[in-house]
Amino acid sequence: MSRPSARFELGARRELITVDECRITPYRDGPLLVRGPFKLTDQDGNEIDARRETIALCRCGHSKIRPFCDGSHTTTKFRAAGGSEGRRRT
């Protein structure tokens, strides 16, 4: 039996992931919370050791520990695009 999959897009890259492998949850005006087994790489494909199975990824661009969130979104009053207006359908 095949596992359900989901397609997500971040920048120019498209990734296909199986639902039971990883869950990515955008928090309103905050980080992307990544849960489950995953592989995190930099723009050159080098693996970043996350050292845990749940991480928060910065979306505001102000974190001092990028790609991870350090809470800077609260002091910079970051506002993420919300609802369906910012989504592209595939």
N, C-alpha and C positions, 0 to 999 in steps of 0.2 A: 504494500500500500504506500502510495506517495505521501509525503508530508506537505502540508499547506505552506505556501511561500508568499512573501510580500516583496514588492519592489519599492525602494525608496530612492530619492535623489537628493544629493547634497553637493551643491556646486555642479561641476560638469560630469561628475562620476555617477554612474547608476550601479546599484548593487542589488543582487537577488539574495535574500536570506530566508532560511526556513524559520517559521514562526516559533518552533519549539527550541531553537538554538539561542535566540537573542531577542530582547525586547527593548525598544528605544522609545522613551516617553519624553516629549517636550513639556517642560514645566512653564506655566504662564509667566512670561517676562523673566525667565530664569534659564537654567542649563538644560541640556539633553541628558536624561538619566538613562544609562545603558546597563541592563541587567542580563546576566547569563553569560555563558562562554562566548567570547568574542576575540578577535585579533585586531589590535589597534596599530596602525602604521602612520608614519609621517608622509609628507608629500613625495618623498623619494622611495617609498616602499619599505623603509627600515622599521622594524617592529618596535613599538613603545611598550615597555613593561608596565602594565597597569597595577600589578601586584594584588588585584582583587577581582571579584566577579561582578561588582556593582560600582560604576563610576559616574561622575557628573562631568559632562563636557561643556566648556564655555561657549556661549553664543553671543555674548556682548562684545568680545574682543578686548576687554580690559583686564583679564586675569593675569596675574604675575606668575602663574604656574601652568600656562597654556600647554597642552590643550585642555587641561582640567580646570574646573570652576573653583574659584577662591571666594566667591560671594560678592565680587566687585559689581555685579549687576544691580545690587541693592543701592550702593552709593552713587552709581552713575545713572540711576533711574532708567535702566534699559527697558525698552518696550519692544516686544517681538510682534511681528505680523501675526494676526490671529484669524481664526475662522477659515472659510474656504477661499477668501479672496487671494491669498498668497500661494495656493496650491495649484500644481499642474497635474492633470490627470494623464495616466499612462495606459 
